[in-house]
Amino acid sequence: MDAVIRTPDDPARYRVFAGDQYMKIRVTDVAYDDTVLEGPAPLR
């Protein structure tokens, strides 16, 4: 991972960057039902 950025509209959503790819993920701290919302996909 090169960078992880929290989205401003939802504190549980993050954008994860690694090399020339990214993913959008949702992380929970209680229910352990983390999900991949989008990706991995190449940066445009």
Distance bins in CASP14 RR format, pairs under 12 A and 6 or more apart:
PFRMAT RR
TARGET T0000
AUTHOR 0000-0000-0000
RMODE 2
METHOD distances of the structure
MODEL  1
1 14 0 0 0 0 0 1 0 0 0 0 0
1 15 0 0 0 0 0 1 0 0 0 0 0
1 16 1 0 1 0 0 0 0 0 0 0 0
1 17 1 0 0 1 0 0 0 0 0 0 0
1 18 1 0 1 0 0 0 0 0 0 0 0
1 19 0 0 0 0 1 0 0 0 0 0 0
1 21 0 0 0 0 0 1 0 0 0 0 0
1 22 0 0 0 0 0 1 0 0 0 0 0
1 23 0 0 0 0 1 0 0 0 0 0 0
1 25 0 0 0 0 0 1 0 0 0 0 0
1 40 0 0 0 0 0 1 0 0 0 0 0
2 15 0 0 0 0 0 1 0 0 0 0 0
2 16 0 0 0 0 1 0 0 0 0 0 0
2 17 1 0 1 0 0 0 0 0 0 0 0
2 18 1 0 1 0 0 0 0 0 0 0 0
2 19 1 0 1 0 0 0 0 0 0 0 0
2 20 0 0 0 0 1 0 0 0 0 0 0
2 21 0 0 0 0 1 0 0 0 0 0 0
2 22 0 0 0 0 1 0 0 0 0 0 0
2 23 0 0 0 0 0 1 0 0 0 0 0
2 43 0 0 0 0 0 1 0 0 0 0 0
3 14 0 0 0 0 1 0 0 0 0 0 0
3 15 0 0 0 0 1 0 0 0 0 0 0
3 16 1 0 0 1 0 0 0 0 0 0 0
3 17 1 0 1 0 0 0 0 0 0 0 0
3 18 0 0 0 0 1 0 0 0 0 0 0
3 19 0 0 0 0 1 0 0 0 0 0 0
3 21 0 0 0 0 0 1 0 0 0 0 0
3 22 0 0 0 0 1 0 0 0 0 0 0
3 23 0 0 0 0 0 1 0 0 0 0 0
3 43 0 0 0 0 0 1 0 0 0 0 0
4 13 0 0 0 0 0 1 0 0 0 0 0
4 14 1 0 1 0 0 0 0 0 0 0 0
4 15 1 0 0 1 0 0 0 0 0 0 0
4 16 1 0 1 0 0 0 0 0 0 0 0
4 17 1 0 0 1 0 0 0 0 0 0 0
4 18 0 0 0 0 1 0 0 0 0 0 0
4 22 0 0 0 0 0 1 0 0 0 0 0
4 23 0 0 0 0 1 0 0 0 0 0 0
4 24 0 0 0 0 0 1 0 0 0 0 0
4 25 0 0 0 0 1 0 0 0 0 0 0
4 27 0 0 0 0 1 0 0 0 0 0 0
5 11 0 0 0 0 0 1 0 0 0 0 0
5 13 0 0 0 0 1 0 0 0 0 0 0
5 14 1 0 0 1 0 0 0 0 0 0 0
5 15 1 0 1 0 0 0 0 0 0 0 0
5 16 0 0 0 0 1 0 0 0 0 0 0
5 17 1 0 0 1 0 0 0 0 0 0 0
5 22 0 0 0 0 1 0 0 0 0 0 0
5 23 0 0 0 0 0 1 0 0 0 0 0
5 24 0 0 0 0 0 1 0 0 0 0 0
5 25 0 0 0 0 0 1 0 0 0 0 0
6 12 0 0 0 0 1 0 0 0 0 0 0
6 13 1 0 0 1 0 0 0 0 0 0 0
6 14 1 0 1 0 0 0 0 0 0 0 0
6 15 0 0 0 0 1 0 0 0 0 0 0
6 16 0 0 0 0 0 1 0 0 0 0 0
6 24 0 0 0 0 0 1 0 0 0 0 0
6 25 0 0 0 0 0 1 0 0 0 0 0
6 26 0 0 0 0 0 1 0 0 0 0 0
6 27 0 0 0 0 1 0 0 0 0 0 0
7 13 1 0 1 0 0 0 0 0 0 0 0
7 14 1 0 0 1 0 0 0 0 0 0 0
7 15 1 0 0 1 0 0 0 0 0 0 0
7 16 0 0 0 0 0 1 0 0 0 0 0
7 24 0 0 0 0 1 0 0 0 0 0 0
7 25 0 0 0 0 0 1 0 0 0 0 0
7 26 0 0 0 0 1 0 0 0 0 0 0
7 27 0 0 0 0 0 1 0 0 0 0 0
7 37 0 0 0 0 1 0 0 0 0 0 0
7 38 0 0 0 0 0 1 0 0 0 0 0
8 14 0 0 0 0 0 1 0 0 0 0 0
8 15 0 0 0 0 0 1 0 0 0 0 0
9 15 0 0 0 0 0 1 0 0 0 0 0
10 24 0 0 0 0 0 1 0 0 0 0 0
10 25 0 0 0 0 0 1 0 0 0 0 0
10 26 1 0 0 1 0 0 0 0 0 0 0
10 27 0 0 0 0 0 1 0 0 0 0 0
10 28 0 0 0 0 0 1 0 0 0 0 0
10 37 0 0 0 0 0 1 0 0 0 0 0
11 26 0 0 0 0 0 1 0 0 0 0 0
11 27 0 0 0 0 1 0 0 0 0 0 0
11 28 0 0 0 0 0 1 0 0 0 0 0
11 29 0 0 0 0 0 1 0 0 0 0 0
12 24 0 0 0 0 0 1 0 0 0 0 0
12 25 0 0 0 0 1 0 0 0 0 0 0
12 26 1 0 1 0 0 0 0 0 0 0 0
12 27 1 0 1 0 0 0 0 0 0 0 0
12 28 1 0 0 1 0 0 0 0 0 0 0
12 29 0 0 0 0 1 0 0 0 0 0 0
12 30 0 0 0 0 0 1 0 0 0 0 0
12 31 0 0 0 0 0 1 0 0 0 0 0
12 33 0 0 0 0 0 1 0 0 0 0 0
12 34 0 0 0 0 1 0 0 0 0 0 0
12 35 0 0 0 0 1 0 0 0 0 0 0
12 37 0 0 0 0 0 1 0 0 0 0 0
13 23 0 0 0 0 0 1 0 0 0 0 0
13 24 1 0 0 1 0 0 0 0 0 0 0
13 25 1 0 0 1 0 0 0 0 0 0 0
13 26 1 0 1 0 0 0 0 0 0 0 0
13 27 1 0 0 1 0 0 0 0 0 0 0
13 28 0 0 0 0 0 1 0 0 0 0 0
13 34 0 0 0 0 0 1 0 0 0 0 0
13 35 0 0 0 0 1 0 0 0 0 0 0
13 36 0 0 0 0 0 1 0 0 0 0 0
13 37 1 0 0 1 0 0 0 0 0 0 0
13 38 0 0 0 0 0 1 0 0 0 0 0
14 22 0 0 0 0 0 1 0 0 0 0 0
14 23 0 0 0 0 1 0 0 0 0 0 0
14 24 1 0 0 1 0 0 0 0 0 0 0
14 25 1 0 1 0 0 0 0 0 0 0 0
14 26 1 0 0 1 0 0 0 0 0 0 0
14 27 1 0 0 1 0 0 0 0 0 0 0
14 28 0 0 0 0 0 1 0 0 0 0 0
14 34 0 0 0 0 0 1 0 0 0 0 0
14 35 0 0 0 0 0 1 0 0 0 0 0
14 36 0 0 0 0 0 1 0 0 0 0 0
14 37 0 0 0 0 1 0 0 0 0 0 0
14 38 0 0 0 0 0 1 0 0 0 0 0
15 21 0 0 0 0 0 1 0 0 0 0 0
15 22 1 0 0 1 0 0 0 0 0 0 0
15 23 1 0 0 1 0 0 0 0 0 0 0
15 24 1 0 1 0 0 0 0 0 0 0 0
15 25 0 0 0 0 1 0 0 0 0 0 0
15 26 0 0 0 0 0 1 0 0 0 0 0
15 27 0 0 0 0 0 1 0 0 0 0 0
15 36 0 0 0 0 0 1 0 0 0 0 0
15 37 0 0 0 0 1 0 0 0 0 0 0
15 38 0 0 0 0 1 0 0 0 0 0 0
15 39 0 0 0 0 0 1 0 0 0 0 0
15 40 0 0 0 0 0 1 0 0 0 0 0
15 41 0 0 0 0 0 1 0 0 0 0 0
15 43 0 0 0 0 0 1 0 0 0 0 0
16 22 1 0 0 1 0 0 0 0 0 0 0
16 23 1 0 1 0 0 0 0 0 0 0 0
16 24 1 0 0 1 0 0 0 0 0 0 0
16 25 1 0 1 0 0 0 0 0 0 0 0
16 26 0 0 0 0 0 1 0 0 0 0 0
16 27 0 0 0 0 0 1 0 0 0 0 0
16 34 0 0 0 0 0 1 0 0 0 0 0
16 36 0 0 0 0 1 0 0 0 0 0 0
16 37 0 0 0 0 0 1 0 0 0 0 0
16 38 0 0 0 0 0 1 0 0 0 0 0
16 39 0 0 0 0 1 0 0 0 0 0 0
16 40 0 0 0 0 1 0 0 0 0 0 0
16 41 0 0 0 0 0 1 0 0 0 0 0
16 43 0 0 0 0 0 1 0 0 0 0 0
17 23 0 0 0 0 1 0 0 0 0 0 0
17 24 0 0 0 0 0 1 0 0 0 0 0
17 25 0 0 0 0 0 1 0 0 0 0 0
17 39 0 0 0 0 0 1 0 0 0 0 0
17 40 0 0 0 0 0 1 0 0 0 0 0
17 41 0 0 0 0 0 1 0 0 0 0 0
17 42 0 0 0 0 0 1 0 0 0 0 0
17 43 1 0 0 1 0 0 0 0 0 0 0
18 25 0 0 0 0 0 1 0 0 0 0 0
18 39 0 0 0 0 0 1 0 0 0 0 0
18 40 1 0 0 1 0 0 0 0 0 0 0
18 41 0 0 0 0 0 1 0 0 0 0 0
18 42 0 0 0 0 0 1 0 0 0 0 0
18 43 0 0 0 0 0 1 0 0 0 0 0
19 40 0 0 0 0 0 1 0 0 0 0 0
19 42 0 0 0 0 1 0 0 0 0 0 0
19 43 1 0 0 1 0 0 0 0 0 0 0
20 40 0 0 0 0 0 1 0 0 0 0 0
20 41 0 0 0 0 1 0 0 0 0 0 0
20 42 1 0 1 0 0 0 0 0 0 0 0
20 43 1 0 1 0 0 0 0 0 0 0 0
20 44 0 0 0 0 1 0 0 0 0 0 0
21 38 0 0 0 0 0 1 0 0 0 0 0
21 39 1 0 0 1 0 0 0 0 0 0 0
21 40 1 0 1 0 0 0 0 0 0 0 0
21 41 1 0 0 1 0 0 0 0 0 0 0
21 42 1 0 1 0 0 0 0 0 0 0 0
21 43 1 0 0 1 0 0 0 0 0 0 0
21 44 0 0 0 0 0 1 0 0 0 0 0
22 36 0 0 0 0 0 1 0 0 0 0 0
22 37 0 0 0 0 0 1 0 0 0 0 0
22 38 0 0 0 0 1 0 0 0 0 0 0
22 39 1 0 0 1 0 0 0 0 0 0 0
22 40 1 0 0 1 0 0 0 0 0 0 0
22 41 1 0 0 1 0 0 0 0 0 0 0
22 42 0 0 0 0 1 0 0 0 0 0 0
22 43 1 0 1 0 0 0 0 0 0 0 0
22 44 0 0 0 0 1 0 0 0 0 0 0
23 34 0 0 0 0 0 1 0 0 0 0 0
23 35 0 0 0 0 0 1 0 0 0 0 0
23 36 1 0 0 1 0 0 0 0 0 0 0
23 37 1 0 0 1 0 0 0 0 0 0 0
23 38 1 0 0 1 0 0 0 0 0 0 0
23 39 1 0 1 0 0 0 0 0 0 0 0
23 40 1 0 1 0 0 0 0 0 0 0 0
23 41 1 0 0 1 0 0 0 0 0 0 0
23 42 0 0 0 0 0 1 0 0 0 0 0
23 43 0 0 0 0 0 1 0 0 0 0 0
24 34 0 0 0 0 0 1 0 0 0 0 0
24 35 0 0 0 0 1 0 0 0 0 0 0
24 36 1 0 0 1 0 0 0 0 0 0 0
24 37 1 0 1 0 0 0 0 0 0 0 0
24 38 1 0 1 0 0 0 0 0 0 0 0
24 39 1 0 0 1 0 0 0 0 0 0 0
24 40 0 0 0 0 1 0 0 0 0 0 0
24 41 0 0 0 0 1 0 0 0 0 0 0
25 33 0 0 0 0 0 1 0 0 0 0 0
25 34 1 0 0 1 0 0 0 0 0 0 0
25 35 1 0 0 1 0 0 0 0 0 0 0
25 36 1 0 1 0 0 0 0 0 0 0 0
25 37 1 0 0 1 0 0 0 0 0 0 0
25 38 0 0 0 0 1 0 0 0 0 0 0
25 39 0 0 0 0 1 0 0 0 0 0 0
25 40 0 0 0 0 0 1 0 0 0 0 0
26 33 0 0 0 0 1 0 0 0 0 0 0
26 34 1 0 0 1 0 0 0 0 0 0 0
26 35 1 0 1 0 0 0 0 0 0 0 0
26 36 0 0 0 0 1 0 0 0 0 0 0
26 37 1 0 1 0 0 0 0 0 0 0 0
26 38 0 0 0 0 0 1 0 0 0 0 0
27 33 0 0 0 0 1 0 0 0 0 0 0
27 34 1 0 1 0 0 0 0 0 0 0 0
27 35 0 0 0 0 1 0 0 0 0 0 0
27 36 0 0 0 0 0 1 0 0 0 0 0
27 37 0 0 0 0 0 1 0 0 0 0 0
28 34 1 0 0 1 0 0 0 0 0 0 0
28 35 0 0 0 0 1 0 0 0 0 0 0
END
